[in-house]
Amino acid sequence: MIQFDKVNKWYGEHHVLTDIDLHVNKGEVVVVCGPSGSGKSTMIRTINRLEEIQQGTITVNGQDVHARGVNINHLRQGIGFVFQQFNLFPHMSAIDNVMYAPVQIQKQSKAQARALAEQLLERVGLAHKADAYPGSLSGGQQQRVAIARALALKPPVMLFDEPTSALDPEMVGEVLQVMKSLARDGMTMICVTHEMGFAREVSDRVVFMDAGKIIEVDTPDAFFSNPKHPRAQKFLADVVRAH
């Protein structure tokens, strides 16, 4: 479903991504972890061209994402993206935020889009907040609305860029629950996250990055019980200490 082939990216002199090779199969949940500044968010943002690459290829569902002449808006409709900051429209209610893309981009009727948005808000446990504005919602509720909004275009792939890092600890669980239910339903997902419990419980594979390189890729069982690379060992030891 997603394929990285020798992907390189620089910011000026700074080599942020080095020879990234990775494939993600349909229905697979891949968690990307690693220390801050290791290139995780940059890597996930290259998939829908929020970041450009200088070398290599990335294909999503068979399409070369960075090829010349790609319709970026069309491409992004097939890739749901959930940001660290919720990026909701503050002047629109929860349901209007979710309806916006189906109406504006897919030209659905308001009635059709509303029925879908109601379903999606129900799915993320927020049917009762349909008419609430983002300012009156908790961080966890805003992030769940953002997930519903990303699902509204029915993308075959969902990307999560540290979706819980801006949340108070007591709200993290409610967002992870929604992500777990998506994983159970067979959604193809790449999640950049520091939530190691989620990685261990939900992911099919864990990708460990350091200094712009993929250092280790393994099943959660193998990665957490027996990380092979010294940097992965140190990272996990630090995570365990922090908790």
Contacts in CASP RR format, 6 or more apart in sequence:
PFRMAT RR
TARGET T0000
AUTHOR 0000-0000-0000
METHOD contacts of the structure
MODEL  1
MIQFDKVNKWYGEHHVLTDIDLHVNKGEVVVVCGPSGSGKSTMIRTINRL
EEIQQGTITVNGQDVHARGVNINHLRQGIGFVFQQFNLFPHMSAIDNVMY
APVQIQKQSKAQARALAEQLLERVGLAHKADAYPGSLSGGQQQRVAIARA
LALKPPVMLFDEPTSALDPEMVGEVLQVMKSLARDGMTMICVTHEMGFAR
EVSDRVVFMDAGKIIEVDTPDAFFSNPKHPRAQKFLADVVRAH
1 24 0 8 1.000
1 25 0 8 1.000
1 26 0 8 1.000
1 27 0 8 1.000
1 28 0 8 1.000
1 60 0 8 1.000
1 61 0 8 1.000
1 156 0 8 1.000
1 157 0 8 1.000
1 188 0 8 1.000
2 22 0 8 1.000
2 23 0 8 1.000
2 24 0 8 1.000
2 47 0 8 1.000
2 58 0 8 1.000
2 59 0 8 1.000
2 60 0 8 1.000
2 157 0 8 1.000
2 188 0 8 1.000
2 190 0 8 1.000
3 22 0 8 1.000
3 23 0 8 1.000
3 24 0 8 1.000
3 57 0 8 1.000
3 58 0 8 1.000
3 59 0 8 1.000
3 62 0 8 1.000
4 20 0 8 1.000
4 21 0 8 1.000
4 22 0 8 1.000
4 23 0 8 1.000
4 43 0 8 1.000
4 57 0 8 1.000
4 58 0 8 1.000
5 21 0 8 1.000
5 56 0 8 1.000
5 57 0 8 1.000
5 58 0 8 1.000
5 59 0 8 1.000
6 19 0 8 1.000
6 20 0 8 1.000
6 21 0 8 1.000
6 55 0 8 1.000
6 56 0 8 1.000
6 57 0 8 1.000
7 17 0 8 1.000
7 19 0 8 1.000
7 20 0 8 1.000
7 21 0 8 1.000
7 43 0 8 1.000
7 46 0 8 1.000
7 53 0 8 1.000
7 55 0 8 1.000
7 56 0 8 1.000
7 57 0 8 1.000
7 58 0 8 1.000
8 15 0 8 1.000
8 17 0 8 1.000
8 18 0 8 1.000
8 19 0 8 1.000
8 20 0 8 1.000
8 53 0 8 1.000
8 54 0 8 1.000
8 55 0 8 1.000
8 56 0 8 1.000
9 15 0 8 1.000
9 16 0 8 1.000
9 17 0 8 1.000
9 42 0 8 1.000
9 46 0 8 1.000
9 51 0 8 1.000
9 52 0 8 1.000
9 53 0 8 1.000
9 54 0 8 1.000
9 55 0 8 1.000
10 16 0 8 1.000
10 54 0 8 1.000
15 212 0 8 1.000
16 39 0 8 1.000
16 42 0 8 1.000
16 212 0 8 1.000
17 39 0 8 1.000
17 42 0 8 1.000
17 43 0 8 1.000
17 46 0 8 1.000
17 53 0 8 1.000
17 212 0 8 1.000
18 211 0 8 1.000
18 212 0 8 1.000
18 213 0 8 1.000
19 213 0 8 1.000
20 43 0 8 1.000
20 212 0 8 1.000
20 213 0 8 1.000
20 214 0 8 1.000
21 214 0 8 1.000
22 30 0 8 1.000
22 207 0 8 1.000
22 214 0 8 1.000
22 217 0 8 1.000
24 30 0 8 1.000
24 188 0 8 1.000
24 190 0 8 1.000
25 188 0 8 1.000
26 156 0 8 1.000
26 188 0 8 1.000
27 186 0 8 1.000
27 187 0 8 1.000
27 188 0 8 1.000
27 189 0 8 1.000
28 188 0 8 1.000
28 189 0 8 1.000
28 204 0 8 1.000
28 205 0 8 1.000
29 183 0 8 1.000
29 187 0 8 1.000
29 188 0 8 1.000
29 189 0 8 1.000
29 191 0 8 1.000
29 202 0 8 1.000
29 203 0 8 1.000
29 204 0 8 1.000
30 189 0 8 1.000
30 190 0 8 1.000
30 191 0 8 1.000
30 203 0 8 1.000
30 204 0 8 1.000
30 205 0 8 1.000
30 206 0 8 1.000
30 207 0 8 1.000
31 190 0 8 1.000
31 191 0 8 1.000
31 192 0 8 1.000
31 193 0 8 1.000
31 198 0 8 1.000
31 199 0 8 1.000
31 202 0 8 1.000
31 203 0 8 1.000
31 205 0 8 1.000
31 206 0 8 1.000
31 207 0 8 1.000
31 220 0 8 1.000
32 40 0 8 1.000
32 43 0 8 1.000
32 44 0 8 1.000
32 190 0 8 1.000
32 191 0 8 1.000
32 192 0 8 1.000
32 193 0 8 1.000
32 207 0 8 1.000
32 209 0 8 1.000
33 40 0 8 1.000
33 192 0 8 1.000
33 193 0 8 1.000
33 194 0 8 1.000
33 196 0 8 1.000
33 199 0 8 1.000
33 206 0 8 1.000
33 207 0 8 1.000
33 208 0 8 1.000
33 209 0 8 1.000
33 235 0 8 1.000
34 40 0 8 1.000
34 208 0 8 1.000
34 209 0 8 1.000
34 210 0 8 1.000
34 235 0 8 1.000
35 210 0 8 1.000
35 235 0 8 1.000
38 209 0 8 1.000
38 210 0 8 1.000
38 211 0 8 1.000
38 212 0 8 1.000
39 209 0 8 1.000
39 212 0 8 1.000
40 192 0 8 1.000
40 209 0 8 1.000
41 84 0 8 1.000
41 161 0 8 1.000
41 162 0 8 1.000
41 192 0 8 1.000
42 51 0 8 1.000
42 212 0 8 1.000
43 192 0 8 1.000
43 209 0 8 1.000
43 212 0 8 1.000
44 159 0 8 1.000
44 160 0 8 1.000
44 161 0 8 1.000
44 190 0 8 1.000
44 192 0 8 1.000
45 51 0 8 1.000
45 161 0 8 1.000
46 52 0 8 1.000
46 53 0 8 1.000
46 58 0 8 1.000
46 65 0 8 1.000
46 66 0 8 1.000
47 58 0 8 1.000
47 60 0 8 1.000
47 65 0 8 1.000
47 79 0 8 1.000
47 157 0 8 1.000
47 159 0 8 1.000
47 190 0 8 1.000
48 60 0 8 1.000
48 65 0 8 1.000
48 75 0 8 1.000
48 76 0 8 1.000
48 79 0 8 1.000
48 80 0 8 1.000
48 81 0 8 1.000
48 159 0 8 1.000
49 65 0 8 1.000
49 66 0 8 1.000
49 70 0 8 1.000
49 72 0 8 1.000
49 75 0 8 1.000
49 76 0 8 1.000
50 81 0 8 1.000
52 66 0 8 1.000
53 66 0 8 1.000
56 66 0 8 1.000
57 64 0 8 1.000
57 66 0 8 1.000
58 64 0 8 1.000
58 65 0 8 1.000
58 66 0 8 1.000
59 65 0 8 1.000
60 75 0 8 1.000
60 78 0 8 1.000
60 79 0 8 1.000
60 157 0 8 1.000
61 78 0 8 1.000
61 156 0 8 1.000
61 157 0 8 1.000
63 70 0 8 1.000
63 75 0 8 1.000
64 70 0 8 1.000
65 75 0 8 1.000
73 105 0 8 1.000
77 101 0 8 1.000
77 105 0 8 1.000
77 106 0 8 1.000
77 153 0 8 1.000
77 155 0 8 1.000
78 153 0 8 1.000
78 155 0 8 1.000
78 156 0 8 1.000
78 157 0 8 1.000
79 155 0 8 1.000
79 157 0 8 1.000
79 158 0 8 1.000
79 159 0 8 1.000
80 150 0 8 1.000
80 151 0 8 1.000
80 153 0 8 1.000
80 155 0 8 1.000
80 157 0 8 1.000
80 158 0 8 1.000
80 159 0 8 1.000
81 150 0 8 1.000
81 158 0 8 1.000
81 159 0 8 1.000
81 161 0 8 1.000
82 143 0 8 1.000
82 146 0 8 1.000
82 147 0 8 1.000
82 150 0 8 1.000
82 158 0 8 1.000
82 159 0 8 1.000
82 160 0 8 1.000
82 161 0 8 1.000
82 163 0 8 1.000
83 146 0 8 1.000
83 161 0 8 1.000
83 163 0 8 1.000
84 161 0 8 1.000
84 162 0 8 1.000
84 163 0 8 1.000
84 165 0 8 1.000
84 166 0 8 1.000
85 166 0 8 1.000
86 134 0 8 1.000
86 139 0 8 1.000
86 142 0 8 1.000
86 143 0 8 1.000
86 145 0 8 1.000
86 146 0 8 1.000
86 166 0 8 1.000
87 146 0 8 1.000
88 94 0 8 1.000
88 97 0 8 1.000
88 134 0 8 1.000
88 142 0 8 1.000
88 145 0 8 1.000
88 146 0 8 1.000
88 149 0 8 1.000
89 96 0 8 1.000
89 97 0 8 1.000
89 100 0 8 1.000
89 134 0 8 1.000
90 133 0 8 1.000
90 134 0 8 1.000
90 135 0 8 1.000
91 133 0 8 1.000
92 100 0 8 1.000
92 133 0 8 1.000
92 134 0 8 1.000
93 130 0 8 1.000
93 131 0 8 1.000
93 132 0 8 1.000
93 133 0 8 1.000
94 121 0 8 1.000
94 126 0 8 1.000
94 129 0 8 1.000
94 130 0 8 1.000
94 131 0 8 1.000
94 132 0 8 1.000
94 133 0 8 1.000
94 134 0 8 1.000
94 137 0 8 1.000
94 145 0 8 1.000
94 148 0 8 1.000
95 114 0 8 1.000
95 117 0 8 1.000
95 118 0 8 1.000
95 121 0 8 1.000
95 130 0 8 1.000
95 131 0 8 1.000
97 134 0 8 1.000
97 145 0 8 1.000
97 146 0 8 1.000
97 149 0 8 1.000
98 116 0 8 1.000
98 117 0 8 1.000
98 120 0 8 1.000
98 121 0 8 1.000
98 145 0 8 1.000
98 148 0 8 1.000
98 149 0 8 1.000
98 152 0 8 1.000
99 110 0 8 1.000
99 113 0 8 1.000
99 114 0 8 1.000
99 116 0 8 1.000
99 117 0 8 1.000
99 152 0 8 1.000
100 149 0 8 1.000
101 149 0 8 1.000
101 152 0 8 1.000
101 153 0 8 1.000
102 108 0 8 1.000
102 112 0 8 1.000
102 113 0 8 1.000
102 116 0 8 1.000
102 117 0 8 1.000
102 152 0 8 1.000
102 153 0 8 1.000
103 109 0 8 1.000
103 110 0 8 1.000
103 113 0 8 1.000
105 153 0 8 1.000
106 153 0 8 1.000
108 116 0 8 1.000
113 152 0 8 1.000
116 152 0 8 1.000
117 130 0 8 1.000
117 148 0 8 1.000
117 152 0 8 1.000
118 127 0 8 1.000
118 130 0 8 1.000
120 148 0 8 1.000
120 149 0 8 1.000
120 151 0 8 1.000
120 152 0 8 1.000
121 127 0 8 1.000
121 129 0 8 1.000
121 130 0 8 1.000
121 145 0 8 1.000
121 148 0 8 1.000
123 148 0 8 1.000
123 151 0 8 1.000
123 178 0 8 1.000
123 181 0 8 1.000
124 144 0 8 1.000
124 145 0 8 1.000
124 147 0 8 1.000
124 148 0 8 1.000
124 178 0 8 1.000
125 144 0 8 1.000
125 178 0 8 1.000
126 141 0 8 1.000
126 144 0 8 1.000
126 145 0 8 1.000
126 148 0 8 1.000
129 137 0 8 1.000
129 141 0 8 1.000
129 145 0 8 1.000
132 141 0 8 1.000
134 142 0 8 1.000
134 145 0 8 1.000
135 142 0 8 1.000
137 145 0 8 1.000
138 171 0 8 1.000
139 166 0 8 1.000
139 167 0 8 1.000
139 168 0 8 1.000
139 171 0 8 1.000
140 167 0 8 1.000
140 171 0 8 1.000
140 174 0 8 1.000
140 175 0 8 1.000
141 174 0 8 1.000
143 163 0 8 1.000
143 164 0 8 1.000
143 166 0 8 1.000
143 167 0 8 1.000
143 171 0 8 1.000
143 175 0 8 1.000
144 174 0 8 1.000
144 175 0 8 1.000
144 178 0 8 1.000
146 163 0 8 1.000
147 163 0 8 1.000
147 175 0 8 1.000
147 178 0 8 1.000
147 179 0 8 1.000
147 182 0 8 1.000
150 158 0 8 1.000
151 158 0 8 1.000
151 182 0 8 1.000
156 188 0 8 1.000
157 187 0 8 1.000
157 188 0 8 1.000
157 189 0 8 1.000
157 190 0 8 1.000
158 182 0 8 1.000
158 187 0 8 1.000
158 188 0 8 1.000
158 189 0 8 1.000
158 190 0 8 1.000
159 189 0 8 1.000
159 190 0 8 1.000
159 191 0 8 1.000
160 179 0 8 1.000
160 189 0 8 1.000
160 190 0 8 1.000
160 191 0 8 1.000
160 192 0 8 1.000
160 193 0 8 1.000
161 192 0 8 1.000
162 192 0 8 1.000
162 193 0 8 1.000
162 194 0 8 1.000
163 175 0 8 1.000
163 179 0 8 1.000
163 191 0 8 1.000
163 193 0 8 1.000
164 171 0 8 1.000
164 172 0 8 1.000
164 173 0 8 1.000
164 175 0 8 1.000
164 176 0 8 1.000
164 193 0 8 1.000
164 194 0 8 1.000
164 195 0 8 1.000
165 193 0 8 1.000
165 194 0 8 1.000
167 175 0 8 1.000
172 195 0 8 1.000
176 195 0 8 1.000
176 198 0 8 1.000
179 189 0 8 1.000
179 191 0 8 1.000
179 198 0 8 1.000
179 202 0 8 1.000
180 198 0 8 1.000
180 201 0 8 1.000
180 202 0 8 1.000
182 189 0 8 1.000
183 189 0 8 1.000
183 202 0 8 1.000
191 198 0 8 1.000
191 199 0 8 1.000
191 203 0 8 1.000
193 199 0 8 1.000
194 239 0 8 1.000
196 224 0 8 1.000
196 236 0 8 1.000
196 239 0 8 1.000
199 206 0 8 1.000
199 220 0 8 1.000
199 224 0 8 1.000
200 220 0 8 1.000
200 224 0 8 1.000
201 220 0 8 1.000
203 220 0 8 1.000
204 219 0 8 1.000
204 220 0 8 1.000
205 217 0 8 1.000
205 218 0 8 1.000
205 219 0 8 1.000
205 220 0 8 1.000
206 216 0 8 1.000
206 217 0 8 1.000
206 218 0 8 1.000
206 219 0 8 1.000
206 220 0 8 1.000
206 223 0 8 1.000
206 224 0 8 1.000
207 214 0 8 1.000
207 216 0 8 1.000
207 217 0 8 1.000
208 214 0 8 1.000
208 215 0 8 1.000
208 216 0 8 1.000
208 217 0 8 1.000
208 223 0 8 1.000
208 227 0 8 1.000
208 229 0 8 1.000
208 231 0 8 1.000
208 232 0 8 1.000
208 235 0 8 1.000
209 215 0 8 1.000
210 231 0 8 1.000
210 232 0 8 1.000
210 235 0 8 1.000
215 229 0 8 1.000
215 231 0 8 1.000
215 232 0 8 1.000
216 223 0 8 1.000
216 227 0 8 1.000
216 228 0 8 1.000
216 229 0 8 1.000
216 232 0 8 1.000
218 227 0 8 1.000
218 228 0 8 1.000
223 232 0 8 1.000
224 236 0 8 1.000
227 233 0 8 1.000
227 235 0 8 1.000
227 236 0 8 1.000
END
